[in-house]
């Protein structure tokens, strides 16, 4: 089966994404915020309760303290796969059926084993490619980028099947996917300014830490909006390369 190669510029993909979100930014933002809370904020909260500080001697007579935030890593290791699958279900339901169902954000846990296995295989492969250098790891991430969408659409497939099909779909499309991601850098720089300006030191006691987490959530709102924009753009990308979304020569589109 021949690949569908995306030839339209990243600007057109973003335009299509804005058309999809038109009039529904607020309701879709809530879904993105829910995903953010369970994928990022809970990890921060766990680190506040289970933070480990160790003293490390750099050179003789000079000691520094190192904070080991292991709780969020353990939490993310087990839930990132199911949460990502659930969020993709939420995005695809909106894109295909124009329905907003926040409960879908957690539906990935209904296929916990398969989602976890895919996340584990995905992480291992990218880690191994990254050992060669940074660039091979980035290329591998692009090559496997459609695997979680395929997991949602094909729950009967194995993790290896999802990875292989993602590689096939991305053959000839990796540079376009790279340019799409690159086109959002300016938005991310602007959106991250509030968080960079605040620069909270969280680990100074539980009360201060709790306030820090809350403030982090507030100043992260612009970034979450950009994340939603990016996620819908990637959903458009997936729908095109799988043939679910047909783009005509005049660049209009239909489902």
N, C-alpha and C positions, 0 to 999 in steps of 0.2 A: 504494500500500500504506500503510495507516494505521500510525502509530507506536504502539508499546507505551509507555504512560506509567507510570512507577513512582510509586505513591502511598504506599507504606509508608514509615515513618520510617527515618532513618539507623540508629537503634538496632536495628531489626529486621534490617537488612542486616548489621550487625555481628554480631548473634546468629546469623544463618545462616552467616556466615563462621567463627565460632568452632565451630559444629557441624561444618563441613567439615574444620576443622583438628584436631578433637578426637582425641587419641591419637597424632597425627602431627606435633606441633609441632617436635620435635627433627629428624626426618628432613627436613621441609620447610625448617627453618632452614638446614640444610647447603646446600640449593639456593640459598636467598637469600644465604647467605654467599659461595658461589662467584660469584654474579652481582655482589655487592659488590666482591669482590677484583678481578675483571676490568674492572668499570666505574669503580671509584674508586681502588683501591690501586695498580694498575699505573701510573695517571696520576701519583700521588704519587711513585712510585719514579722515573719518567722525569723528573719535575721536579727530583729530587735530582741527577740526572746532567747535565741540560741547563739548569740554572737560569741565567738571565741577570740580572745586576744592573747597573743604569744609574743614574748620578747626574743628578738633575734639580734645576735652580736654580729655587726657588719665587719668591724675591725676591732682589734684589741682596745678595750676601753670605751667603745662606742656601741651603744645598744639602742635599737629602735623597736617600736611595737608594731606588730602586723595583725590586722583584723582578718579573721578567717570567717567568711560569710558562707558557710557550708550548707545551711538550712535551705536557702533559696535554690541552691544548685540541686540538692536532692529533690526538692519539691518540683522544680522545673523538669528534671529528668523523667519523672513519672507522669506529669500532667501535660507537658507541652504538646505531645502528639495528639492526644484526645481533644485538648482545647483547640488546637489548630484545625483539626478535622471538623469540630463543631462550628467554629467560626466560618469555615468555608461553606458548610451546609447553610448557614445563615445568609451568606453572601449570594450563593447560587439560588436559594429560594427567592430572594428579592429580585435578582437579575432575571430569572426565568419565569417566575409566577407573579412578580410584583407584590409579594406578601412579606410582611415583617413579622417574624416569629422569634422573639428573643430566647425562647426555650431551646431553640436549635443550637445555640451557642454551647450548650452542655450535652448535646446529643452525641457528640463524639465519644463520650464515655460508654455509650451503648455498644461500641465496637472497641473497647479499651485495649484488648489484646492485640488486635490487628493494627490499631493506630500506634500503640507503643512499639510494636515490632518494626513498623515502618520508620518511626522516629529514630529508633536505635540503629537500624541499618543505614539510614540517611546520615546520621551523625558520624558513624564509624567510617563510612566511605569518604565523607568530606574531610574528616580528620586525617585519614591516610593520605589523601591527595595533598593536603596542606603540609604534610611532612616534606614533600618535594620542594615546595616553596609556596608563597602566598598566592600567586597567580593560578597555579593548578587547582588550588582549593576553591578559588572564586569561580573558575570555569566549571568545576564539579558541582558547585551550588547552583549555577545556572542550568546545568545539564539535568539535575534532579529536581528542579524547581516545581515541576508539575505533578510530582508524585503524590502529594497530599490531596490535590484535586481529583486525581485518578482513584485514590483510595475511597473518596466519598462517592464517586460515580460508579465504582466497580468494587463493592465490598467483598465480592467473592474472590477477587484476585489476591495473590500472595504479595508480600512486601517486595519481593524480587521482581514480580510482574509489573508492579507500579513503577519501580525504578527503571526497568528496561523500557517500558512504554514512554516514560518521560524522556529518556535519552533519545528515543526515536522521534518524538514530537519536536524536541528542541534541536534536532539536526538541521542546521541552516537558520535557526531562529535565535541562537544564543546572543549574537551581536545586537539584534533588535531588542531582546530582553534587557541586555546591558544598557542600551541607549535609553530605554524606557525608565529604568531605575535611575540612571544618571540625570535624567531630566527633572527629577524631584529634589535634587540636592539644594537648590536655592530655596525651595519651600521649607525644607528641613532646617536649614540654617536660620531662617527667619523664625520658624515655629519654636526652635529650641532656645531662642534668646532669653525668654523669661526664666527658664530653668537654669541657664548658665549664669544669669545675673543673680539669682537667689543663692546658688551654690551652698546648699545647706549641709552642715556637718551633723549627721543624724545621731551618731553614737555618743550621746552625752547624757544618758539617763532616759528612763522609760517615758516620762512626760514630754521631754524635749523631743525624743524620737517620734512619739505619736504625732506631735504637732508637725514635725518635719515630714512625715509620711503624708499627712493631710495637705500640707502646703505643696509637696511634690505632685500630688494628684491634681491640684488646682492649676499649677503652672504648666502641667503637661497637657492641658486641654488643647492648645493649638497643635501640638505634635500629634495628638490622637486624631484630630481632623485631617491632618496630612496623611496619617496612616490609613484612614478610611479611604481617602482619595486614591492612594497607592493600591490598596487592596482591591478596590473596584476596577482599577486599570489592569491589574494582574488577572482579574476575573474575565475582563473583556479579552485579554490576550489569550487566556486558556480557551475560551469559547470559540475564538477564531481558529486556533491551530487544531482544535478537535473537530471543526466543521459544524459546530452547533450554531455559530453565528456567521452568516454569509455577508460579505462586504462586496457590494456591487462596484463596477468600474467608476461610477460617479461618486463613490465613497459614501453613499447612503447605506443604511444597514437595516436588517430585519432579523427577527428570531425565527 
